[in-house]
Amino acid sequence: MSYRQKILVADSSKYFGSNFWAKLIPDTEFKVVGQAGSTAEAVTMAAKLTPDIILADLFHSEMQGLKTVKTLRQAHPQAAIITFSPDTSTQYEQAALQAGASACVTKSELADKLVQLLYKLVTPKSSINGNNGIFAKHAVSTSH
């Protein structure tokens, strides 16, 4: 069986429960290994589970999403971090990217764009710019 990319979800929302993520993310190549409801829980789970990809709600856990992104980026520089928020403002996207996010998407776009982003973020850089075996886990545009 081939390796599946491990995904950690940092989201305190009851709406986006495990069933939502299970239906949205293809389980043949990706596996949701945990769901954290706070920054502290996300940091603890990331240390234990070593996810390849972290999905973080910018507005989770009493508006601590940016803190979560900064903390996770420092502790796990190899992980791709995709943030999502209900706001379409470029202000939030810029703040998230500056905090260390690899990509940003609004909650209304999750169903349409998340899977595409997941595949973009785990494409080996060798197919992008000739660097063997290093994953492209940097800022990815979600613009139309």
C-alpha positions as CSV (number, residue, x, y, z in Angstrom):
1,M,0.0,0.0,0.0
2,S,1.4,3.4,-0.9
3,Y,2.0,6.2,1.6
4,R,-1.0,8.4,2.3
5,Q,-0.3,12.0,3.3
6,K,-1.3,12.6,6.9
7,I,-3.6,15.5,7.6
8,L,-4.2,17.2,11.0
9,V,-7.3,19.5,11.2
10,A,-7.2,22.4,13.7
11,D,-10.8,23.5,13.9
12,S,-13.1,24.0,16.8
13,S,-16.2,24.3,14.7
14,K,-18.9,21.7,15.3
15,Y,-20.1,22.2,11.7
16,F,-16.8,20.9,10.2
17,G,-16.8,17.6,12.1
18,S,-14.9,14.5,11.1
19,N,-17.7,13.4,8.7
20,F,-17.3,16.6,6.8
21,W,-13.5,16.1,6.3
22,A,-14.0,12.4,5.5
23,K,-16.4,13.2,2.7
24,L,-14.3,16.0,1.3
25,I,-10.8,14.5,1.4
26,P,-10.0,11.5,-0.9
27,D,-8.9,8.7,1.4
28,T,-6.8,6.9,-1.2
29,E,-4.0,9.4,-1.0
30,F,-4.8,11.4,2.2
31,K,-5.7,10.4,5.7
32,V,-7.1,12.7,8.4
33,V,-5.1,11.5,11.5
34,G,-6.5,14.0,14.0
35,Q,-8.8,16.9,14.7
36,A,-7.7,19.6,17.3
37,G,-10.0,22.1,18.8
38,S,-7.5,24.5,20.3
39,T,-4.0,25.8,19.6
40,A,-2.5,23.8,22.5
41,E,-4.2,20.6,21.2
42,A,-3.1,21.2,17.6
43,V,0.6,21.7,18.8
44,T,0.4,18.5,20.9
45,M,-1.2,16.5,18.2
46,A,1.2,17.7,15.5
47,A,4.2,16.7,17.6
48,K,2.7,13.2,18.1
49,L,1.3,12.6,14.7
50,T,3.8,14.5,12.4
51,P,1.3,15.5,9.8
52,D,2.3,16.3,6.2
53,I,-0.5,18.8,5.9
54,I,-2.3,20.9,8.5
55,L,-5.7,22.4,7.9
56,A,-6.3,25.4,10.2
57,D,-9.3,27.5,10.7
58,L,-8.2,31.1,11.2
59,F,-11.1,31.8,13.5
60,H,-10.9,28.7,15.6
61,S,-10.4,28.6,19.3
62,E,-11.4,32.1,20.2
63,M,-9.7,33.8,17.2
64,Q,-6.4,32.1,17.8
65,G,-5.9,30.8,14.3
66,L,-3.0,33.0,13.4
67,K,-1.2,32.0,16.6
68,T,-1.8,28.4,15.7
69,V,-0.4,28.9,12.3
70,K,2.8,30.7,13.6
71,T,3.3,28.1,16.3
72,L,2.8,25.1,14.0
73,R,5.0,26.6,11.2
74,Q,7.9,27.1,13.7
75,A,7.5,23.6,15.1
76,H,6.8,21.8,11.8
77,P,8.5,23.7,8.9
78,Q,8.1,20.7,6.6
79,A,4.3,20.6,6.9
80,A,2.0,22.3,4.4
81,I,-0.5,24.5,6.2
82,I,-3.8,25.4,4.6
83,T,-5.9,28.0,6.4
84,F,-9.6,28.5,5.9
85,S,-11.9,31.3,7.1
86,P,-15.4,32.6,6.5
87,D,-13.9,36.0,5.4
88,T,-13.0,36.7,1.8
89,S,-10.8,39.6,2.7
90,T,-7.3,39.7,1.4
91,Q,-6.3,41.1,4.8
92,Y,-6.8,37.7,6.4
93,E,-5.1,35.9,3.6
94,Q,-2.0,38.1,3.8
95,A,-1.9,37.7,7.6
96,A,-2.1,34.0,7.3
97,L,0.6,33.8,4.6
98,Q,2.8,36.0,6.8
99,A,2.2,33.7,9.7
100,G,3.4,30.8,7.7
101,A,0.5,29.4,5.8
102,S,1.2,27.6,2.6
103,A,-2.3,28.5,1.1
104,C,-5.6,30.1,2.1
105,V,-9.1,29.4,1.1
106,T,-12.5,30.6,2.3
107,K,-14.9,28.2,3.9
108,S,-17.3,28.7,1.0
109,E,-14.6,27.5,-1.4
110,L,-13.5,24.4,0.6
111,A,-15.5,21.9,-1.3
112,D,-14.3,23.3,-4.7
113,K,-10.6,24.1,-3.9
114,L,-9.3,22.0,-1.1
115,V,-8.6,18.8,-3.0
116,Q,-6.8,20.7,-5.7
117,L,-4.7,22.5,-3.1
118,L,-3.9,19.2,-1.4
119,Y,-2.5,17.8,-4.6
120,K,-0.6,21.0,-5.4
121,L,1.0,21.1,-2.0
122,V,2.3,17.5,-2.1
123,T,3.6,17.6,-5.7
124,P,7.3,16.9,-5.6
125,K,9.3,20.0,-6.5
126,S,11.2,17.9,-9.0
127,S,8.3,18.2,-11.2
128,I,8.1,22.0,-10.6
129,N,11.7,23.2,-10.5
130,G,14.1,20.3,-10.6
131,N,14.8,19.8,-6.8
132,N,14.6,16.1,-6.2
133,G,12.4,14.8,-3.4
134,I,11.6,18.0,-1.7
135,F,7.9,18.8,-1.5
136,A,6.4,22.1,-2.7
137,K,5.0,23.4,0.5
138,H,5.1,27.1,0.0
139,A,2.4,29.7,-0.8
140,V,0.0,28.5,-3.4
141,S,-2.4,30.9,-5.0
142,T,-6.1,30.2,-4.8
143,S,-7.1,33.0,-7.1
144,H,-9.4,32.2,-10.0
